[in-house]
Amino acid sequence: MPEDDKPSGGSSAPPPRLKVNLPSAQGIKRPDFTPHGISSASSRRTPNRPSPLTAAQAKRRRRMTIAALVAAALAVAGGTAWYLTRPGPTLQVSGAFGKEPKVEIPKGLHPGGKLKTTVLTQGTGPKLAADDLAYIHMAYYRWPAKDAGPSADPGEEDEENKDGKLGSTYGEGGPRAVHIGRKDLQGIDKTLDKALTGQAVGSRVMIEVPPADGFGKDGQPEMGISGTDTILFVMDIIKSFPKNSTVPGEQKKFSAEGLPTVTPAKDGLAPKVTIPEGVTPPDKLVVKTLVEGDGPALAKGDTAVTHYKGVLWRNGKEFDSSWKRDTVQPFEVGTGATVPGFDKGLLGKKVGSRVMLILPPKEGYGKEGQKQAGIKGDDTLVFIVDILGTAPK
């Protein structure tokens, strides 16, 4: 072993010091050098870089940033407002005028509790006024719709009530005749009359009738209507006949031996009938056309819309008059719906005609007469009838 490598035995002399000259911190040029006492590069402050924007440009940028933030906030708020106020479910009525409408009442949509009339289709015909005769198709519904119970069999569900439908005139014998402005109307009839007055022919109208204006707190149990139900009507105004309707032709004074004299009056007024004195009335039905119309001839089952006047042969006293009542009168002809002579005498006559009918007792009220009207069992009756038109089918 070389001498230098041997242990020093028990000598305790310290090993010799190494002398190293360390450079000072100022002498180190490396950019990543961290002087002692600074623990982390993250705490190092980066000197501010000069901005390429002028002061005015920087101010403008701040304004644009703020405006963008405000616009974004308004967009969010606007979207929220739309969501909160977006349109809810509404009643849906579809179908052509004069045809059965399709009415959809969404679940969860409740009546407003007030009488409301909405014109769904605006007509261009004459407006309905007091004493007019109107022909109207209608469908009506219980609102809310009647729901089937949890145990109901869908296959046996009542087709008439599954959507709240209570009834309809479409396809069931034609539109209904309604006299407008009658003073004896009450309850729901009075409500509907008020809603129809002023509406134009050709219009489809929806009417929401709350209980207070309809069947009241007791409802209509036999129809399944409770005291809290609103009734919804959809009505088509098909045709109307004003109270002062008249035939278009001009009547000249009629006079014939042995027959009453008929003197025309102004439009809207009944003609004057003068019974010949000392003349025995005919014992058979007499039909005289005073004005010849150019419309279709009345057929069996037609409903003739008329103005008429009836007087007694024995004294000329008027016992009935639609002119006096200020409203036209419909009659079904050829089916026995009226007294025999009236029924037979109008059959085949044209719309637009004025006709005189003379009815012996057997063609009128027979041996029993009509006490309420002052007609005896042996009375002969004289009618003047204006055929104004026919009811739509």
SVG drawing of the C-alpha trace seen along z (x, -y; Angstrom):
<svg xmlns="http://www.w3.org/2000/svg" viewBox="-177 -59 182 61">
<polyline fill="none" stroke="black" stroke-width="0.4" points="0.0,0.0 1.5,-3.3 2.3,-5.4 -0.1,-8.1 -3.0,-5.7 -2.4,-4.3 -4.6,-5.4 -3.2,-7.9 -3.7,-5.6 -4.8,-7.5 -4.1,-10.9 -7.1,-13.3 -5.8,-16.0 -8.6,-17.4 -8.5,-16.9 -7.1,-19.7 -9.6,-22.4 -10.3,-22.9 -10.2,-26.5 -12.8,-27.3 -13.5,-30.8 -17.4,-31.1 -18.6,-33.9 -20.9,-36.6 -24.6,-36.8 -23.9,-40.0 -21.5,-38.1 -23.9,-35.5 -25.6,-36.5 -28.1,-33.5 -31.6,-34.7 -33.0,-31.7 -30.8,-32.3 -32.6,-32.8 -30.7,-34.5 -30.8,-33.0 -33.7,-34.1 -36.3,-34.0 -38.0,-30.6 -40.0,-30.5 -40.1,-31.8 -43.9,-32.3 -43.3,-35.1 -41.2,-36.9 -42.8,-40.1 -42.9,-40.5 -42.2,-44.0 -45.2,-45.8 -45.0,-45.8 -45.8,-49.0 -49.4,-49.0 -49.7,-49.5 -53.1,-51.3 -53.5,-55.0 -55.4,-56.1 -58.5,-56.9 -58.4,-53.5 -58.1,-51.8 -61.1,-53.7 -63.1,-52.8 -62.2,-49.1 -63.4,-49.2 -66.7,-50.7 -67.2,-48.0 -66.5,-45.2 -69.0,-46.6 -71.6,-47.0 -71.1,-43.4 -71.6,-42.2 -74.8,-44.2 -76.1,-42.9 -75.4,-39.3 -77.2,-39.9 -80.3,-41.4 -80.4,-38.4 -80.5,-36.0 -83.1,-38.1 -85.1,-38.4 -85.0,-34.6 -86.2,-34.1 -89.1,-36.6 -90.2,-34.8 -90.1,-31.5 -92.2,-32.9 -94.7,-34.7 -94.7,-32.4 -98.2,-31.7 -100.1,-29.0 -102.6,-26.5 -105.6,-27.9 -108.9,-26.7 -108.6,-25.4 -111.6,-25.6 -111.2,-24.4 -113.4,-23.4 -115.2,-25.3 -118.2,-27.5 -121.4,-25.6 -119.7,-22.3 -119.2,-20.5 -116.4,-22.3 -113.6,-20.5 -113.1,-21.9 -110.1,-21.1 -110.1,-22.1 -106.6,-21.5 -106.3,-19.8 -105.4,-22.3 -107.0,-25.2 -109.8,-26.6 -112.6,-28.9 -112.1,-32.6 -115.4,-32.8 -116.8,-35.7 -119.2,-35.8 -117.2,-36.1 -118.1,-36.3 -115.4,-35.8 -116.1,-36.1 -114.1,-33.3 -115.3,-34.0 -116.6,-37.4 -119.7,-37.3 -120.7,-39.8 -124.5,-39.4 -127.1,-41.5 -126.7,-41.9 -129.2,-40.2 -131.7,-42.6 -134.7,-42.3 -137.6,-40.3 -135.4,-38.8 -135.7,-35.1 -132.3,-33.5 -131.2,-30.0 -128.2,-28.8 -126.1,-25.7 -124.5,-25.1 -122.3,-22.7 -122.0,-23.1 -119.6,-21.7 -119.1,-21.3 -115.9,-23.0 -113.8,-21.6 -114.3,-18.4 -115.7,-15.4 -112.8,-13.0 -113.2,-9.3 -112.7,-7.8 -109.6,-5.7 -111.5,-2.5 -113.3,-3.4 -112.8,-1.2 -111.4,-3.3 -113.2,-1.1 -116.5,-1.9 -115.9,-5.6 -118.9,-7.8 -118.1,-9.3 -120.5,-12.2 -118.8,-13.3 -115.1,-12.3 -114.2,-15.8 -116.9,-17.6 -119.4,-17.7 -123.0,-17.9 -124.8,-18.3 -124.8,-19.5 -127.3,-20.5 -124.9,-19.7 -126.2,-16.7 -129.3,-16.5 -132.2,-18.0 -130.6,-21.3 -130.0,-24.6 -132.4,-25.7 -134.8,-28.6 -134.2,-31.3 -136.3,-34.5 -134.0,-37.3 -134.9,-39.7 -137.8,-37.9 -138.9,-39.6 -139.9,-36.3 -136.3,-34.8 -134.7,-33.9 -131.4,-32.3 -129.1,-30.9 -131.5,-31.6 -131.4,-35.3 -127.6,-35.2 -127.2,-33.6 -129.8,-36.0 -127.8,-39.0 -124.5,-37.5 -126.1,-36.9 -127.8,-40.3 -125.7,-42.4 -123.7,-39.5 -123.6,-39.3 -125.0,-36.4 -122.1,-34.2 -120.3,-34.6 -119.0,-31.8 -119.2,-32.9 -117.8,-31.3 -119.6,-32.1 -118.3,-31.2 -121.2,-31.0 -120.2,-30.9 -122.7,-29.4 -124.0,-32.8 -125.1,-33.5 -126.1,-29.9 -127.7,-27.2 -126.9,-28.8 -125.6,-27.2 -127.9,-24.2 -126.6,-23.3 -128.5,-20.9 -127.9,-17.4 -129.8,-15.5 -127.3,-16.8 -124.3,-16.2 -123.8,-19.9 -122.8,-21.0 -123.3,-24.4 -119.6,-25.2 -119.5,-24.3 -119.0,-26.8 -120.8,-26.0 -119.0,-26.7 -121.0,-27.3 -119.7,-27.5 -122.5,-28.9 -122.7,-29.4 -125.3,-32.1 -126.5,-30.5 -129.4,-32.7 -131.8,-35.4 -135.2,-36.9 -135.8,-40.5 -139.1,-41.3 -140.0,-43.6 -139.3,-41.1 -141.6,-41.3 -142.0,-39.6 -140.2,-41.4 -143.1,-41.6 -145.7,-44.3 -149.3,-43.4 -152.2,-45.1 -155.5,-45.4 -157.3,-42.1 -161.1,-42.0 -163.2,-39.1 -166.9,-38.4 -167.8,-36.4 -164.2,-36.6 -162.6,-39.0 -160.9,-42.1 -157.2,-42.4 -155.6,-45.9 -151.8,-46.1 -150.2,-48.2 -146.8,-49.8 -143.8,-47.4 -143.6,-45.8 -147.4,-46.1 -150.2,-43.6 -152.6,-44.1 -156.2,-45.0 -158.8,-42.2 -162.4,-43.2 -165.1,-40.4 -168.0,-40.7 -171.2,-41.4 -174.1,-38.9 -172.0,-36.3 -172.0,-32.7 -168.4,-31.5 -167.1,-28.7 -167.3,-25.2 -164.1,-24.1 -160.5,-25.2 -159.7,-28.3 -156.1,-29.2 -155.4,-32.5 -152.0,-33.7 -151.8,-37.5 -148.1,-37.9 -146.2,-35.3 -142.7,-34.6 -139.7,-33.4 -138.1,-31.2 -138.2,-27.5 -141.6,-25.8 -142.3,-24.5 -142.0,-20.8 -143.2,-18.3 -141.1,-18.7 -139.9,-22.2 -140.2,-24.8 -141.7,-27.9 -140.8,-31.2 -143.8,-33.5 -145.6,-36.6 -149.3,-35.9 -152.6,-37.4 -155.9,-35.5 -159.4,-36.9 -162.9,-35.4 -165.3,-35.4 -168.3,-36.1 -167.2,-39.5 -163.7,-40.2 -162.2,-40.2 -158.4,-39.5 -157.6,-36.6 -153.9,-36.2 -151.1,-38.1 -147.3,-37.7 -147.1,-41.3 -148.8,-42.5 -146.3,-40.5 -143.4,-42.0 -141.8,-38.7 -141.9,-36.2 -143.2,-32.7 -141.9,-29.4 -144.3,-26.5 -143.5,-23.0 -145.6,-22.2 -147.0,-19.0 -146.6,-17.0 -149.7,-17.9 -147.9,-20.2 -150.5,-23.0 -154.3,-23.0 -155.2,-21.1 -156.0,-23.9 -152.9,-25.9 -150.7,-22.8 -152.2,-21.9 -152.6,-25.4 -148.9,-26.4 -147.5,-23.2 -146.1,-23.8 -146.2,-27.6 -143.0,-29.5 -140.9,-31.5 -141.6,-35.2 -145.3,-34.7 -148.3,-36.2 -151.2,-33.8 -154.8,-34.1 -156.2,-30.9 -159.9,-30.5 -160.4,-27.6 -163.9,-26.1 -164.2,-24.6 -163.1,-21.1 -159.9,-22.6 -159.4,-24.7 -160.0,-23.9 -163.0,-21.6 -166.1,-21.4 -164.2,-22.2 -162.9,-25.5 -160.3,-27.4 -161.9,-29.2 -158.6,-30.9 -158.5,-32.7 -162.3,-33.3 -162.8,-30.7 -166.1,-28.8 -166.7,-25.3 -168.5,-26.7 -166.1,-29.5 -164.5,-30.0 -161.0,-31.4 -159.2,-33.7 -155.4,-33.9 -153.0,-36.2 -149.6,-34.6 -146.3,-36.0 -143.8,-33.2 -140.5,-34.9 -138.2,-31.9 -137.4,-28.5 -135.4,-27.4 -131.9,-26.0 -131.4,-22.3"/>
</svg>
